[in-house]
Amino acid sequence: MWVSDKWEDFELIDCSGGEKLERWGGFTLVRPDPQAIWKTPKTDPRWKSRSARYSRSSTGGGSWDKGRLPESWRIKYGDLTFNIKPMNFKHTGLFPEQAVNWDYIRGKIAGAGRPISVLNLFAYTGGATVAAAAAGASVCHVDAAKGMVAWAKENAKASGLEESPIRWIVDDCAKFVEREIRRGRRYDAIIMDPPSYGRGPSGETWKLEDSLYPFVELCAGVLSDEPLFVIINSYTTGLSASTLTYIAETVFTRRFGGRSESAELGLRVSSNGLVLPCGAACRWER
């Protein structure tokens, strides 16, 4: 398991009964987590004195009881700064378990000894984008949601990277990659965080189990002749880390050589030292 354990502004305090208690900077949040199926005692007083809580509705969805929570605030991971904003469906605009991938991205780019171009697909609010840009890479950030791309720009500016070579693209990721292939544009690294389920701009259905392999095959066509790495993230329950390895080995290793490794992503629980699983990731590198 790859554990993101270098945070100072974020802490997973406790988790139990389908919920997790977190510290985001100076605020404590209680949010649902389907992995926390155990029912251990919630003895930490912050469960009751939390700043805000997201509760699921029996009819679907849910809502925030924001209490004394501001509309937004900032937290830092090293020299990176992120804007946190509680939003629909329990999200805050950041997945802290991805920090271990940000460290990997920065290390690979810094050690490459040459200019690196990165394509970040389903790029959300830009955690990986700012990590790659901070390491000196040029980045193409692609997401279908205009609001998420605007948020990512805010994070880049907050991290002092507003003048970095980042292309901000609002587009369907598959259609964008197809056009990049036709244009002959190539990238040295690809990062992707595809959703479990979604619909394209023309009503196309995206289901990760059915769509991931052909999408990864498509992305191989936009890699340069000397690719550095590819990261595939998955938050789909039932899609194992080993499945991601099989896909990467089949698509990238057979074409470019190199090797791939996959693992669960995790966050350490400060109350007991155990690790909460938070999805999976695969890293292919040449």
C-alpha positions as CSV (number, residue, x, y, z in Angstrom):
1,M,0.0,0.0,0.0
2,W,1.1,3.5,-0.8
3,V,0.4,5.7,2.2
4,S,0.2,9.5,2.2
5,D,1.8,10.2,5.5
6,K,3.6,13.5,5.1
7,W,0.7,15.8,5.6
8,E,0.7,18.5,8.2
9,D,-2.5,20.5,7.3
10,F,-4.6,17.3,6.9
11,E,-5.2,14.5,9.4
12,L,-7.4,11.5,9.3
13,I,-8.3,11.5,13.0
14,D,-10.6,8.5,13.3
15,C,-13.1,6.4,11.2
16,S,-16.0,4.2,12.3
17,G,-19.5,3.3,11.4
18,G,-19.3,4.4,7.8
19,E,-17.8,7.8,8.6
20,K,-14.5,9.4,9.0
21,L,-13.3,12.3,11.2
22,E,-10.8,14.6,9.5
23,R,-8.9,17.7,10.2
24,W,-8.5,20.1,7.2
25,G,-6.3,22.9,8.4
26,G,-8.1,24.5,11.3
27,F,-11.5,22.7,10.7
28,T,-12.8,19.2,11.5
29,L,-15.1,17.5,9.1
30,V,-17.2,14.3,9.5
31,R,-17.8,12.7,6.1
32,P,-19.2,9.3,4.9
33,D,-16.7,6.6,3.9
34,P,-18.0,3.2,2.6
35,Q,-14.7,1.5,3.6
36,A,-15.1,2.2,7.3
37,I,-17.5,-0.7,8.0
38,W,-16.2,-1.4,11.5
39,K,-18.0,0.0,14.5
40,T,-15.2,1.1,16.9
41,P,-16.0,3.5,19.8
42,K,-16.1,7.2,18.7
43,T,-14.3,8.4,21.8
44,D,-12.6,11.5,20.3
45,P,-14.6,14.6,21.4
46,R,-14.1,16.1,17.9
47,W,-16.8,13.7,16.6
48,K,-19.3,15.9,18.5
49,S,-17.6,19.2,18.3
50,R,-16.8,19.0,14.6
51,S,-16.9,22.1,12.4
52,A,-19.2,20.5,9.8
53,R,-20.8,17.1,8.9
54,Y,-22.0,15.7,5.6
55,S,-25.0,13.3,6.1
56,R,-26.4,11.0,3.5
57,S,-30.1,11.1,2.8
58,S,-32.3,7.9,2.8
59,T,-33.6,9.1,-0.6
60,G,-30.2,9.5,-2.1
61,G,-27.6,12.3,-2.1
62,G,-27.1,14.1,1.1
63,S,-26.3,17.6,2.6
64,W,-23.8,19.5,4.7
65,D,-24.5,20.8,8.2
66,K,-21.8,23.5,7.8
67,G,-22.0,25.0,11.3
68,R,-19.2,27.4,11.6
69,L,-17.4,26.4,8.4
70,P,-16.4,29.1,5.9
71,E,-17.2,28.9,2.2
72,S,-13.6,28.1,1.5
73,W,-10.1,28.0,3.1
74,R,-6.6,26.9,2.2
75,I,-4.3,24.1,3.2
76,K,-0.8,23.3,2.2
77,Y,1.2,20.2,1.3
78,G,4.8,21.2,1.4
79,D,5.1,24.2,-1.0
80,L,1.7,23.4,-2.7
81,T,-1.4,25.3,-1.7
82,F,-5.0,24.1,-2.2
83,N,-8.4,25.8,-1.9
84,I,-10.8,23.7,0.0
85,K,-14.5,24.1,-0.6
86,P,-17.2,21.7,0.7
87,M,-19.3,20.7,-2.3
88,N,-22.1,18.4,-3.2
89,F,-21.8,14.6,-2.6
90,K,-19.4,15.1,0.4
91,H,-16.4,16.3,-1.6
92,T,-13.9,19.0,-0.6
93,G,-12.1,19.4,-3.9
94,L,-9.1,17.4,-2.8
95,F,-8.2,13.7,-2.3
96,P,-5.4,13.8,0.3
97,E,-4.4,10.2,-0.4
98,Q,-3.1,11.3,-3.8
99,A,-0.2,13.2,-2.1
100,V,1.9,10.0,-2.4
101,N,1.4,10.2,-6.1
102,W,2.3,13.9,-6.2
103,D,5.6,13.0,-4.5
104,Y,6.2,10.3,-7.1
105,I,5.4,12.7,-10.0
106,R,7.8,15.4,-8.7
107,G,10.6,12.9,-8.1
108,K,10.3,11.4,-11.6
109,I,10.2,14.8,-13.3
110,A,13.1,16.3,-11.3
111,G,15.2,13.2,-12.0
112,A,14.6,13.0,-15.7
113,G,17.3,15.5,-16.7
114,R,15.3,16.8,-19.6
115,P,12.1,18.9,-20.3
116,I,9.0,16.8,-19.5
117,S,5.5,17.4,-20.9
118,V,2.6,16.0,-18.9
119,L,-1.0,15.2,-19.9
120,N,-3.3,15.2,-16.9
121,L,-6.7,13.7,-17.8
122,F,-9.9,13.9,-15.7
123,A,-7.7,16.4,-13.9
124,Y,-10.3,17.6,-11.4
125,T,-9.0,20.5,-9.3
126,G,-5.4,20.0,-10.3
127,G,-3.5,18.3,-7.5
128,A,-1.3,16.4,-9.9
129,T,-1.1,19.4,-12.3
130,V,0.4,21.7,-9.7
131,A,2.7,18.9,-8.5
132,A,4.0,18.4,-12.0
133,A,4.3,22.1,-12.7
134,A,6.2,22.7,-9.4
135,A,8.7,20.1,-10.6
136,G,9.3,22.1,-13.8
137,A,7.1,20.2,-16.3
138,S,4.9,21.7,-18.9
139,V,1.3,20.4,-18.3
140,C,-1.9,20.0,-20.2
141,H,-4.8,19.9,-17.8
142,V,-8.0,18.4,-19.2
143,D,-11.4,18.1,-17.5
144,A,-14.9,18.2,-18.9
145,A,-16.2,20.4,-16.0
146,K,-15.5,24.1,-16.5
147,G,-15.9,24.8,-12.8
148,M,-13.2,22.2,-11.9
149,V,-10.8,23.7,-14.4
150,A,-11.4,27.2,-12.9
151,W,-10.8,25.7,-9.4
152,A,-7.5,24.1,-10.6
153,K,-6.4,27.5,-11.9
154,E,-7.0,28.9,-8.4
155,N,-4.9,26.2,-6.9
156,A,-2.1,26.9,-9.4
157,K,-2.2,30.6,-8.6
158,A,-2.3,29.9,-4.8
159,S,0.8,27.7,-5.3
160,G,2.7,30.5,-7.1
161,L,2.4,28.7,-10.4
162,E,0.2,31.0,-12.4
163,E,3.0,31.8,-14.9
164,S,4.0,28.1,-15.3
165,P,3.5,26.5,-18.8
166,I,0.0,24.9,-18.1
167,R,-2.6,24.6,-20.8
168,W,-6.2,24.6,-19.3
169,I,-8.6,22.6,-21.4
170,V,-12.3,22.1,-20.9
171,D,-13.2,19.0,-23.0
172,D,-14.2,15.4,-23.1
173,C,-10.9,13.5,-22.3
174,A,-11.3,10.8,-25.0
175,K,-12.2,13.2,-27.7
176,F,-9.3,15.5,-26.7
177,V,-6.8,12.6,-26.9
178,E,-8.1,11.6,-30.3
179,R,-7.6,15.1,-31.6
180,E,-4.1,15.3,-30.1
181,I,-3.2,12.1,-31.9
182,R,-4.4,13.6,-35.2
183,R,-2.4,16.8,-34.5
184,G,0.7,14.7,-33.8
185,R,1.2,16.1,-30.3
186,R,3.0,13.9,-27.9
187,Y,3.5,13.8,-24.1
188,D,6.3,12.3,-21.9
189,A,3.9,11.4,-19.1
190,I,0.2,10.8,-18.6
191,I,-1.9,11.0,-15.4
192,M,-5.5,9.9,-15.4
193,D,-8.2,9.7,-12.8
194,P,-11.2,8.4,-14.7
195,P,-14.6,8.3,-13.0
196,S,-16.4,5.1,-12.1
197,Y,-19.4,6.3,-14.1
198,G,-20.3,9.2,-16.3
199,R,-21.8,10.6,-19.4
200,G,-20.1,12.4,-22.3
201,P,-21.3,15.7,-23.8
202,S,-23.3,13.8,-26.4
203,G,-24.8,11.4,-24.0
204,E,-22.1,8.7,-24.3
205,T,-22.0,6.4,-21.3
206,W,-18.7,5.9,-19.4
207,K,-18.5,2.8,-17.2
208,L,-15.0,2.3,-15.9
209,E,-15.0,-1.5,-16.2
210,D,-16.0,-1.3,-19.9
211,S,-14.3,1.9,-20.9
212,L,-10.9,1.9,-19.1
213,Y,-9.0,-0.6,-21.3
214,P,-9.9,1.0,-24.7
215,F,-9.2,4.5,-23.2
216,V,-5.8,3.4,-22.0
217,E,-5.0,1.9,-25.4
218,L,-6.0,5.2,-26.9
219,C,-3.7,7.2,-24.6
220,A,-0.7,5.1,-25.6
221,G,-1.0,6.8,-29.0
222,V,-0.2,10.2,-27.5
223,L,3.0,9.1,-25.6
224,S,6.3,10.3,-26.8
225,D,9.1,8.0,-28.1
226,E,10.8,8.3,-24.7
227,P,7.9,8.2,-22.2
228,L,8.7,8.7,-18.5
229,F,5.6,7.4,-16.7
230,V,1.9,6.8,-16.7
231,I,-0.3,6.9,-13.6
232,I,-3.8,5.3,-13.6
233,N,-6.0,6.0,-10.6
234,S,-9.2,4.1,-9.7
235,Y,-11.8,4.6,-7.1
236,T,-14.1,1.9,-8.4
237,T,-15.0,-0.8,-5.8
238,G,-14.2,-4.2,-7.2
239,L,-11.6,-3.1,-9.7
240,S,-8.4,-4.4,-8.0
241,A,-4.9,-2.9,-8.2
242,S,-3.8,-6.1,-10.0
243,T,-6.3,-5.3,-12.8
244,L,-4.6,-2.0,-13.3
245,T,-1.2,-3.7,-13.5
246,Y,-2.5,-6.1,-16.1
247,I,-3.8,-3.3,-18.2
248,A,-0.6,-1.3,-18.0
249,E,1.6,-4.3,-18.7
250,T,-0.5,-5.2,-21.8
251,V,-0.7,-1.7,-23.2
252,F,2.5,0.1,-22.2
253,T,5.2,-2.5,-21.3
254,R,4.6,-4.5,-24.5
255,R,5.0,-1.3,-26.5
256,F,7.6,0.6,-24.7
257,G,9.3,-1.8,-22.3
258,G,9.6,-0.7,-18.7
259,R,7.6,-2.0,-15.7
260,S,4.4,-1.3,-13.8
261,E,3.4,-1.5,-10.2
262,S,0.0,-1.1,-8.6
263,A,-1.1,-0.7,-5.0
264,E,-3.9,0.5,-2.8
265,L,-3.7,4.1,-1.7
266,G,-4.2,4.8,2.0
267,L,-4.3,7.3,4.8
268,R,-3.0,6.5,8.3
269,V,-5.6,6.9,11.1
270,S,-3.9,8.9,13.8
271,S,-6.1,7.5,16.6
272,N,-4.8,3.9,16.1
273,G,-2.0,3.9,13.5
274,L,-4.1,1.7,11.1
275,V,-4.5,2.6,7.5
276,L,-7.8,3.4,5.7
277,P,-7.8,2.2,2.1
278,C,-8.7,4.9,-0.4
279,G,-8.8,3.5,-3.9
280,A,-5.9,2.2,-6.0
281,A,-3.3,3.4,-8.4
282,C,-0.9,2.0,-11.0
283,R,2.4,3.5,-12.0
284,W,4.1,2.4,-15.2
285,E,7.6,3.7,-15.9
286,R,10.0,3.1,-18.6
